[in-house]
C-alpha cells in the first residue's frame, strides 16, 4: 500500500511495505500494486530487520523504472525476540557477548557484567530481546530472557524450537486436574450405543504408538460378505465444548511428533489411556460399520456411537509379516482386510487419484537421544490396509452428511478436507525439469500422466527429487466448510474423522456428525462462520506443525551425518541458485550445498531456465536430477547446513 508523502529532498516517491533481507545484507521491499520489489542496498537498510513494516523512499528514471530505495522509517517491527547462539568476545578489557541469530542479518550485542558472566556460557542457545539500537551502531543491544542449554543438544533444540514456533508443551495444573476428573469418572455409559465387544477387534499402529485412535472389527456374514467396523476413539464424548480442556486442545490443534518425543494435543491421561483404544479394555468409539462383498461393493452403511473391546494390538511390522508368511494371529481376518484394501486402492486409482508413496527417514536414538542409526520406512502392505480403510471412512462420513443433511437446510454444513487443483506454473516447471531426464508429462491428462511418471521413477536415483517437485506443484490440502472436493484423492467428499486424539479438526467432525445423527433440537448449532474460522485455524496450525517437525528432523539428520565428515557419497542435484548447487545425499535423503565459487574446474553460471548451470570455459552443463559424486566436508548444526565438495568428481552417467 502507498503511504502518506513525507518530507525528504532526496526522493520523489514514497511507499510502505514489508522488507525481505537476504543473507548477503541487501534487501527488497514488497509494495502492493508494484510488479517488482524495490531493491534496498546494504547501507540503506537503516536498522530494519527481516519482515518489518517499513516506509521507503525511491526515485524513478525517465522511463519510469524504479531505482534503488532507502528505508526511511520503521513503522512496525515484526519481532523483537529472537533465538540464537551466545558467543563471547573479549577485546582489550571490554567484556561483551553477541547472540548470532540465523534468521536476521545482524548479531545482537549482550553487555556482560560479573553477575551474568557466571550465568551465561559460550555456545548457549538463548532467547534474546532487543532493548535498544543506537543510530550510530551497526548492531542492536539486547538482553537474554531465557537459556535453553548448550547448542546442538537434544533437549536444547527441542525446547528452543517449541519457543520459536510458540508451541505450548506443558499443560497447566487446571487442565491436568480437569483431565484427571474425566478419567476418574470414566463414564462408560452404554446407553444408545451399539455393543461391539463380542466381535473380533484389533488395532494396527507403529511399534512405539501409545495413542490408539482407531480399531478395526471384522465378522464374516456368509461365504462372500463381511461386516467391517472402523472404530474411532470417541474423544468428543469426554471433552465438552467451551471447557478449559476443549479450549486448550483447540489452541494446540494437533499433536506434534518429533524424533524421539511427542507433544500431545491432550493430556496423556486421556491421549494414552482413557481415549486410547487399548487391548482388553472397554472403550467408547464413534464407528462406521459396513457390509462389503469380495468384489469391494459396499452393501450397507451404518454410522453411530459404539462400545468396543480390542482383542489385541498389532504393529505394522507384525501385520506385514502375517501377510507375507500367510500365517499368524488373526491371519484369515487380516488377509481378508488386505484383499479388500487392494480392491479399494485399485478403484481409487481408476477414479483418478494420485498415488504418491513417500519413503520416510527414521532414526534410532540412544539413551541420550543421539541418533545412532538411520533407516528408511517404506509404505508396505500393512500401511496400505490401514490407509485405505481410513480413507474410506473419511470419504463415506463426509458423503453421508453432505447427501443426507446439508441439502435440507442452509444452516447445516460440515468440515471438509479440501485440496485444490495444482499450480499450473509449478506443473510447467516440473515438466521442464523432467524432460532432460527422459520423462514426459501430458498436461491434458495430468493425473494419469503423474501416476505413470511415479511408476517410471520408482527405484531411480532421481525418484525422491521428482516426488518432492510433484508435491511442491500441488496446492496444500486444508480444512473448510466450503467443499470443493479433494483433487489428489479424487474424492468429491472428504473429511478428517479418524484421528481425534491428535487432531482437533476430527473432534469438530465428530461433534457435527453426532448433532446431525441425533437431530439435536435442544442444542443450537453454531454458525457456519464459526466453523469456517476454526477450519482456517486448524489449517494454519497444521502447516506450522509440519514446518517444526521438518526442522527438527533436519537437526537430527545433520547431527547423525556429522560422523561421516570426509567421506564420499552419491547425490542428486535438486536445486540451483546464483551462488550454489543443492544436492540430495541419496543415502541420507537430506540436502547439502556446494558453493559455485568453490568449484575449481570452471566458472559456472546459472542458465536462464533455472534448471541447469554451465561452465563459461568448457561449456559443461549440469542439470537438475544429474547424479554426482561428492565429498562431505563441513557440518554446521547451528545453521543446519551441510557443505559439500565435488572437485575432481565427474558427473555419473545413468
N, C-alpha and C positions, 0 to 999 in steps of 0.2 A: 504494500500500500504506500501511497505517496504521503509525505509528511508536510507539515507547515514549513514554509521557507524560513530559514534562519540566516542571520547576517554573517557572511563570510566572503571577503573580497576575492578569494582565490577560486571560488566555484560559482557556477551559474545554475547548477541543478542539484536538488536535494531529494533524498528518499530514505525510507525506513525499511529494514528487513533483517533477517537472521543471518549471522555470519558463520561461515564454514572455514576453519583454519586448517591448512594442510600440515603434514608432519615437517615440511620444509620451511614453515613460518609465514608464508604468504597466504592470502585468504580470498574468498569470494563471498559476495552478499547477494542473496536471492531477493529480488524485488518483484512484487506482484504486478503482473501485466508486462514485464520485460521478458523477452525470449531468452536473453543471455544474462548470466550473473555478472555483477560488477566486480572486476579484479581489484584487490587491495594489496599493495606491496607490503613487505615486511615492516618497513619503517613508518607505515601509515595506519597500523592496526590500533595504536593508541590504547593499550591496556584492555582491549576486548578479549574475551575468551570464547571458546567454541560454543556455538548455539545462542550467544547473547543477541538480544534485540538491539540493533544499533541504528543511529542516524548517520548517513554518509553524505559527502559532497563529491561531485564529479563534474567533468566538462564533456562537451561533445565537440567533435571536429566539424568541418564544413559539410561533410557528408552525413552528419547525424550519428556517426559511430561514437559510442561512449568510451571515453578514455579511463585510465585507472583512477580509482577513487580513494577517499580517505575517511576513516571513522572519525566523526566529529563529536559524537556523544553516545554514551552507553545508556540506553533507555531502561533496559531491564536485564539483569543477569539471569542466565538460565540456571546457574548453580553457583553456590559459594562454598559448598562442601565437596571434597574430593578424597578418593582413596589413592594412596601412593606409598612409595618406599622411602623410609627415612635414611638419609646419608649424612654422615658427619664430615665437616670440613674445618680444619684448624689452621688459620693463617695468621702469622705474627702472634699476638696474644688475644686476637679476636676469636671468640668461640661462637660458631653458629652451625646450623644444620640446614639441609634442604630436603624437601619432600619431592621426589620425582613422580609426576603423575603422567601416565601414558596417554590419557585422553585430553590433555591440554598441552599447549606448545611451550609453556614456561614452567620452571621449578618454583616451588613456594618456599620462602625463607622462614626458618623457625629460629628465633632467638633462644640461646641456651644459657642457663644460669646453673648455679651449684645445686639448686633444688631439683630441677628436671633432668639434669645430667645423669643422675642415678636412676631416674625413671625410664629414660629412653635408651634404646640400643641401636647401634648401626644395623641396617637391613630390617628393622621392624616394619611391618606393614601397618599403616595408620590411617585414621580418618582425620583430615585436616580441614580447618575452616579459614578462609581468607578474612583477615580483620582490617587490613589497610593496603593501599597501593600508591605510595607517593609518586607524583607525576614524573620526577626526575629519575626514578629507578625502573629498571627493566623487569624486575621481579616483584611480586606481591609478598607481603608478610602474612603469616598465618599462625594459628595455634592448634595444637593436637588435642582432639577431643575424645579419641578412642584409640587404644592399641590392640591389635588383633594377635600379635605374635610375630615370630620370625618369618619373613617372606619365603614362600616355597613349601612350607609345612602344610600338611593336610588340613588341620583344623583352622589354621590361619586363612587358607584360601577359601574354605567353605564359608566361614563366617564373614569374611570381608566381602565375598560375592553376594551373600544374602543382604548385607548392609547396602551394597551398591545398587542392588535391584529392589531395595525396600521391601524385602520379603520377610514377614514375621516367622520366627522359628520356635518361639515359646508360647504356650498357652497361659493365660492369666489364671490365678487361683479361682476366680469366679467361674471361668469357663470349665476348668477341671472339676470343680465342685458340681456344676450343672451336669456334666457328663457322668460323673460318679453317681448322682442321684438317678439318672436314667438307667444306668447299669444295675443299680440295686433294685429298682422297681421291676426291671426286665419286661414286664407287660406282654407276655407271650399269649395274648388273647386269641383263641382260635375261632371266635365268633365271626361268621360270614367269610371265613377263609376256607379254601379248598385244601383238604388234608392230603398231602402227597408223601407222607412219611413212610408209607409201606411200599413205595416204588423205588427201584434201584436208582440211586443218585450219586454223582461224584463231581469233583472239581478237577480242573487241569490248569496248572499255573507254573510260573518259573520256580526253580528249586528253593529260592530264598524268599518267596512271597509269604506274607502273613495276612494281608487284607484280601480275602477271597470274595470278590464282588459277585461272581456268577457260578452257578452249578447247572449240571445237565441231568435230566432223568430220561429214562427210555423204558418203554414197555411194548412188547410185541403183542399186537391185537389179533393178527392171523398171519398166514404164510407170507402176505405181501404188504401189510400195513403195520406201521408203528406209531405209537403215541410218544412224542418227544416234548419234553418240557425244558424251557430255558428260564431258570430261576435267578432273579436278580435281587440282591440284598435290599430289603425294604427300609432304607435309611430314612425316608420321609415319614415313616411311622413313628420314629423316635425323636426326630428333630422337627419341632413345630416352627412355623413361620414367626418371624419377629422376636424369637428368643435370642438371648446372648449367643448361644451356640450357633444358631442359624446365621446371625449377622457375622460371626467370626468365620464360618465356613464360606459365606459369600465373599468376604474380604479376601480370603486366600484363593478361592475359586477352584483351586486344583492342588493335588499333591505334587511334590517335586521329587524326582528320582535322580539323585546324584550317584556317581560311582561310590558305592560303599555306605551311602546314607540316604534316608528318606525323610523329607519334611512333609508330614501328613496334613491333609486338609482338616481332618477330625482328630480329636484326642485318641491316643492309642487304645484306651479302654473301650472305645467304640469301634474304631477302624480295624483293630487287630483282634477284637474279642466279640462284643455283643452283635455287631453288624456283619462280622466276617462269617462266611458260611462254612464253619469248621466241621470236620467229620464227627459223627457220633453225638451231635448236639442239635436240639430242635432250634430252628431258625426261621424267622419271618421273611418272606420274599414276595416280590411282585413278579408275576410269571406270564410268559407267553407259551401256551400249550397248543400243539397242533398235531393232526394226524397226517401222515405222509406215506406215499407208496414207494415201491422200489424204483420208479421212474422219476422220482423227485416231485411228483404232483402233490400239492397240499390240498387235502380234502376237507379239513375242518380247522377253525381257529378259535381260541379262547384266550381272553386277557383278564387277569384279576389277581387278587391277593391270595397267597397260599402260605402254608407252613410246611417246611421240608426237614429232612434229616439226612445229611450226606453220609454215604456209606464209607467213602474213603477219599483221600486227596491224592492226585497223581501229579507228577512233574511232567513237563513236555518231553523230557528225555525218556521217562518211563513209558509214556504212551507211544512215542516213536519206536521204541524197542518192541513193544507189543505188536504194533502194526507191521514192523519189518519181519519179526520172527514168527508172526501168526500164532502166538500163544501168550498166556499170562492172564492175570486177573481181569475179568470182565471182557475177555477177548472178543466174544461174539457181539457184545454191545458196541465196543469201540470200533470194531471192523464195520459194523452197520453204519455208525455215525460218520466214519471216514468215507465210505462209499457215497453216502448222501451228500457230504461236503463236496466231493468231487463233481457230482451232478450239479450242485448249486454254483460251483465255480465255472463250470462249462457254460451254464445258462447265462451267467453274469457277463462272461467274456463275449458270448454270442450277441448279447444285447448291447455291446459297445463299451464295456468297462475297460479301463486301462489297468494292466496287470504289472505292477512295479514291485519287484522283490528286492528290498534293500537289505544288504548284509550289515549287521550291527557289530561295532567294535566293543568287545567286553574285556574286562581285566580281573585278574585275581590279585587281591591285596594281602599283604602280610599283617601281622598284629599291630604294626604302627601305621597302617593304612598306606604303605608304599606299594606301588604296582610291581609285581614280581613276574607276571606273565600275561600275555595277550592272546585272545582267541577271537575268531570271527564267528558270530552266531548267525547261521543261515535259516531261512524260512523253511521249515520242514513240514511233513505231513500232519504232525500233531498241531502245529501252529495253524495250518490251513483248516483243520477240523474246527477249532475254536473260532477262528476268524470268520468263517462262512456262517456259522450259527449265530454269531453276534451281529453280523451284517444283516442277516435275515430278520432277526428280532428288531433291530433298529428300523429297518425298512417297513416291516409289517405293522409295527405300532404306529408309526407316523402316518402310514397309509390308512389304518383303521380310524384314527382320529380325524384325518382330513376328509375322508369319504363319508363318515357317519355323523360327524358333529359340526365341522366347520361351515358346511353349506347351509345349515339350518338357521344360523343367526350370525349377524356381523360381529357380535362381541365374543364369538368362540374362535379360538386360534390355537396354535401350538408353537413350540420352539423347534426349529429345524436346524439341521447341519447342512449348510448350503455350500456349493462350490461352483463358481462361475467359469465361463469358457477361458481358455488360456490367452495370454497376452500375445497378440499376433506379431509384434515386433520381436519378442523373445523367441517365438517359433521360427521367424526368419533367420535370427542369429543362430539358433540350433541347426537349422538346415545348412547354413553357411559353414558351420564348424565341421559337421559330419561328412560333407561331400568330399573333401580332400582325403578322408579316411576310407572312402569307398562305400559310404552308406547313402541312402536316399530317403527323402521324406515327401510323401504325397499330401499336399495341403488340402486337396479336395476330399480326401478320405483319411482325415488326420488320425482318428483314434486307432483304426486298423493299422495304419502306417507306423504309429508309435509302438504298438504291440509287436509288429513284425521287426522293428528296429531293436526292441528289447530282447527278442529271441536271438537275433543275429549277433548281438554284442555279448551274449552270455558266455562267461569264461574268458573273454578277451581282456587284455591289459587296460584298454580304454573304457571298459564297462562302467566303472564307478564314476568316471568323469562325465560320460554321456548321461548316465542316470541322474546325476546331480543337475546337469543342464536341463534335462526334461522337467525335473522338479521345480527348477527356478523359472521355467517358462510358464508354469501353472500358477493361477491365482491361489491365494491362501483360502482354505476352507474356513468357514466361520459360522457363528450362530445367528439366527434371525427368526423373527415371527413372519417374515415375508418370504415365502417359499419360491425358489427359482430352480429347485432340483439340485442334484449333485452330478456335475459333469464327469468327474473321474470315475465314479462308481456306476454312472449311467442309470441312476435311480431318479424317479420323479419325486418320490417322497423319501426323506431320510432324517433321522434324528440321532441323538446320543442318549441312550437309556440304560446301557449295560454296565456302567461303572460309577454308581452314585457315591461309593466310598471315597473316590478320588477326584470326582468332577462335579462341581455344583450345577452345571448345565443339566446333568442327568437327574438331579434332585428336582429341578424345575419341571422336567419332562414327566417325572413320576407324579408330582402334585397335580399337574394339569390332566393327565390321564385318569387319575383317581377321581378328580372332580367330575369329569365327563361321564365316567362309568357309573357314578352314583347319582348323577343329575342333581347335584347338591344344591337344592333351593335355599337351604338355610345358611349357606355360606356365599357371600358375594365375591365373585372373582375379580381380581384386579384388572386394570385396563391393559390394552394391547401395548400402549406406550410404556407402561411399567415393565412389561416383559421384554420389550424391544431394548430398553435401556439395560436390563440385566443381561440380555443376549450379547450386546455390544461389549459390556464389561467382561463377561466370560471370555469372549474372543480376544480382547486386549490382554487379559491376564495369561491366557494360553500362550500367546506369542512371546510375552515376556519370560514365561517359564521355560519355553523351548530355548530361547537365547541363553538363559542362565545355565541350563543343563548342558548345552553345547560348549559354552565357555569353560565349564568345569571339566568336561570330558577332554577338552584340548589341553588343559593343565595336566591331567593325568597322563595323556599320551606323550606330551613333551617331557614330563618327568621320567617316564618309562624309557624313552629312546635316548636319554642322555648317556646311558651306559654304552651306546653304540657309536660314540664320537670317533671319527677317523675311519669308520667302516664304509664300504661301498655298497650301494643298493641300486636297484632299478626303479625308475619313476616314470610317470606320465605327465606331460606338460598340460596344465589345467588353466593357465591364465597368463596374460601379459599386461604390463604397464609400460610407461615410457622409461622406467628405471629398473624394472625387474621382471623375472620369469617365475611363475609359481608352478611347482612340481609336486605331484602327489606321490609319496613313497608307497609303493604297492604293498609292501609287507606290513605297513602300519596303518594305511589308509588315512594319512594326515599330510597336509601341505607344508612344504618348505619353500624357501626362496633363494634364487640365485640373482645377485645384483649384476646388471648388464655390464657395469664398469669393471667387474671382477673377471669377466671372460677375456682371455688373453689372445685367442687365435684370430680375432677380428673385432671390429666395432659394429655392434648390432643395433639396429633401429626398428621401431615398431612400424609395421605396414599399416596403411590406412584402413584396412578391414578389421584391425584389432585382433585378428586370428593367427597372426604369424609375425616373426621377426626375420630380418635379412641382414647378412653381413655386407658392409659397404665395399670391401675389397674382393672377397672371394665369392660374394653373392649366394652364399649358402643360406637356405631357408629352413626354419623350424616352425612347425605348425602345432596348433592345439591338438592333443591326442598322440603326438610323437612320443615314442618310448626312448628314454635316455638313461645312461648310467651316470650316477653322481656319487659324490662323497659327502658324508655328514661332517661338517667342520666346526659348527658352533651351535649352542643352545642358549636361549635367553628365556628362563622360566618367567621372569617378571613381565616381560613384554609378550610372552607366549609366541616367540619367534624361533624358527628353525632356519639356520643359514647353511646353504649347500654350495658345493663347488663341482663344476663339470668340466674343468680344463683337462685337456688331453683325452677326453672321452668322446667317442663318436656316437652319432645317432644310430640306434639299433634298428635295422630293417625288420619288418614284420614277416 
